[in-house]
Amino acid sequence: MSDLAGFAPMVPTQSVEPNGLALVGLAANFVADASVHVVSGTLLGSVAEVRFTPAAFRWNFGDGGTRSSVSGGASWADLGVPEFSDTDTSHVYEERGDFVAGLTVDYTAEYRVGGGGWIAVSGALSATADPLTVAVRRIKTVLVAEDCIQNPAGVGC
């Protein structure tokens, strides 16, 4: 891995559903964007390519909760499940507040020189996404006799 120090994997990104926030007691769905990619450069004096493959995704949700997965997850829509469904990359916050979520992606690497075959490299390289502030809020529902179209001045409108 030390010979690959001049080659760096792309920095992953992260997002959270719904719309960058979370609701106390309901699943918030975290999604990472990290994919297989090739970086070109010089290795041991020759033109080479290094292929980085995401192997593990490690989240720290900022409230003491953590989760690891082998994929970066997907949106609820892409998974074909309703909002607030539990996923392989979701987290349930128990307290209201603003939390800073972190994501680290561990990449495996392979290299090749002069267009030859790919050669696996022992070990892994980690890349950390920019921190993501998650606004966790409570929701309150009320039962009313009319909707807000019928009575715009009604409770909750």
C-alpha positions as CSV (number, residue, x, y, z in Angstrom):
1,M,0.0,0.0,0.0
2,S,2.8,2.4,0.7
3,D,3.8,2.4,-3.0
4,L,0.2,3.6,-3.8
5,A,0.5,6.7,-1.6
6,G,0.5,8.9,-4.6
7,F,-2.8,7.3,-5.7
8,A,-5.9,8.3,-3.7
9,P,-9.4,7.0,-4.0
10,M,-12.2,9.5,-4.7
11,V,-13.7,11.0,-1.6
12,P,-17.2,9.5,-1.0
13,T,-20.3,11.6,-0.4
14,Q,-23.2,10.9,1.9
15,S,-26.8,12.0,2.1
16,V,-29.8,11.2,4.4
17,E,-33.5,10.8,3.6
18,P,-36.0,12.3,4.0
19,N,-34.7,15.6,2.6
20,G,-31.6,15.8,4.8
21,L,-33.3,15.5,8.1
22,A,-34.5,12.8,10.5
23,L,-37.6,12.3,12.8
24,V,-37.2,11.0,16.3
25,G,-38.2,7.3,16.5
26,L,-38.3,6.8,12.7
27,A,-35.7,5.3,10.4
28,A,-33.5,7.9,8.6
29,N,-32.0,6.4,5.4
30,F,-28.3,7.1,4.8
31,V,-26.9,6.7,1.3
32,A,-23.3,6.8,0.3
33,D,-21.9,7.6,-3.2
34,A,-18.7,5.6,-3.7
35,S,-18.1,3.4,-6.7
36,V,-15.3,1.5,-8.5
37,H,-13.0,3.9,-10.2
38,V,-9.5,4.0,-11.8
39,V,-6.8,6.5,-11.1
40,S,-3.8,6.8,-13.5
41,G,-0.3,7.9,-12.6
42,T,3.2,6.7,-12.1
43,L,4.1,3.7,-10.1
44,L,7.6,2.5,-9.6
45,G,8.7,4.8,-12.5
46,S,6.1,3.4,-15.0
47,V,2.7,4.6,-16.2
48,A,0.2,2.7,-14.1
49,E,-3.5,2.5,-13.2
50,V,-4.9,1.8,-9.8
51,R,-8.5,0.5,-9.5
52,F,-10.3,1.3,-6.2
53,T,-13.3,-0.8,-5.2
54,P,-15.4,0.1,-2.2
55,A,-15.4,-2.9,0.2
56,A,-16.9,-1.5,3.4
57,F,-19.0,1.5,4.5
58,R,-18.8,2.6,8.1
59,W,-21.2,5.2,9.5
60,N,-21.0,7.1,12.8
61,F,-24.4,8.8,13.2
62,G,-23.2,11.4,15.8
63,D,-25.4,10.1,18.6
64,G,-23.2,7.2,19.6
65,G,-24.8,4.9,17.0
66,T,-22.7,3.2,14.3
67,R,-23.3,0.9,11.4
68,S,-21.3,-1.0,8.9
69,S,-22.4,-2.4,5.6
70,V,-20.9,-3.8,2.4
71,S,-22.9,-1.4,0.2
72,G,-23.5,2.3,0.3
73,G,-27.3,1.8,0.4
74,A,-29.9,3.2,-1.9
75,S,-32.8,5.6,-1.7
76,W,-36.2,4.3,-0.5
77,A,-37.6,4.9,-4.0
78,D,-34.8,2.8,-5.6
79,L,-35.4,0.0,-3.0
80,G,-39.1,0.1,-3.7
81,V,-40.0,0.6,0.0
82,P,-42.1,3.2,1.8
83,E,-40.4,6.2,3.5
84,F,-39.1,5.6,7.0
85,S,-38.6,1.9,6.2
86,D,-35.6,0.2,7.9
87,T,-32.7,-0.4,5.4
88,D,-29.2,-1.8,5.6
89,T,-27.9,1.7,6.0
90,S,-30.6,3.4,8.2
91,H,-30.5,4.7,11.7
92,V,-33.2,5.6,14.3
93,Y,-32.4,8.7,16.4
94,E,-34.0,8.7,19.8
95,E,-33.4,12.3,20.7
96,R,-34.1,15.7,19.0
97,G,-31.1,17.8,18.0
98,D,-28.5,18.4,15.4
99,F,-26.0,15.6,14.9
100,V,-22.9,15.3,12.7
101,A,-22.8,12.0,10.8
102,G,-19.5,10.7,9.5
103,L,-18.8,8.1,6.8
104,T,-15.6,6.2,6.1
105,V,-15.3,4.0,3.0
106,D,-12.6,1.3,2.9
107,Y,-11.4,0.6,-0.6
108,T,-9.5,-2.4,-1.8
109,A,-7.0,-1.7,-4.6
110,E,-5.6,-3.4,-7.7
111,Y,-2.9,-2.0,-10.0
112,R,-1.7,-2.7,-13.5
113,V,1.3,-1.4,-15.5
114,G,1.2,-0.8,-19.2
115,G,-2.3,-2.2,-19.7
116,G,-1.5,-5.6,-18.3
117,G,-3.6,-7.7,-15.9
118,W,-4.8,-6.4,-12.6
119,I,-2.8,-7.3,-9.6
120,A,-4.4,-7.2,-6.1
121,V,-2.8,-5.2,-3.4
122,S,-2.9,-6.4,0.2
123,G,-4.7,-4.2,2.7
124,A,-7.2,-1.4,2.3
125,L,-7.3,2.4,2.0
126,S,-9.9,4.5,3.7
127,A,-11.5,7.7,2.5
128,T,-13.7,9.9,4.7
129,A,-16.7,11.8,3.4
130,D,-17.3,15.4,4.5
131,P,-19.4,15.5,7.7
132,L,-23.1,15.7,7.3
133,T,-25.2,17.6,9.8
134,V,-28.5,15.8,10.4
135,A,-31.4,17.8,11.9
136,V,-33.4,15.5,14.0
137,R,-36.9,16.7,14.9
138,R,-40.0,15.5,16.6
139,I,-43.3,15.4,14.8
140,K,-46.7,15.9,16.4
141,T,-49.9,14.9,14.8
142,V,-53.4,16.1,15.7
143,L,-56.8,14.8,14.6
144,V,-59.0,17.5,13.1
145,A,-62.5,17.6,11.6
146,E,-61.5,19.4,8.4
147,D,-58.4,19.6,6.2
148,C,-56.5,22.8,5.6
149,I,-58.1,23.4,2.3
150,Q,-61.6,23.4,3.8
151,N,-60.5,25.4,6.8
152,P,-57.1,27.2,6.4
153,A,-57.4,28.7,9.9
154,G,-57.9,25.2,11.5
155,V,-55.6,23.6,14.0
156,G,-52.3,22.6,12.5
157,C,-52.8,24.6,9.2
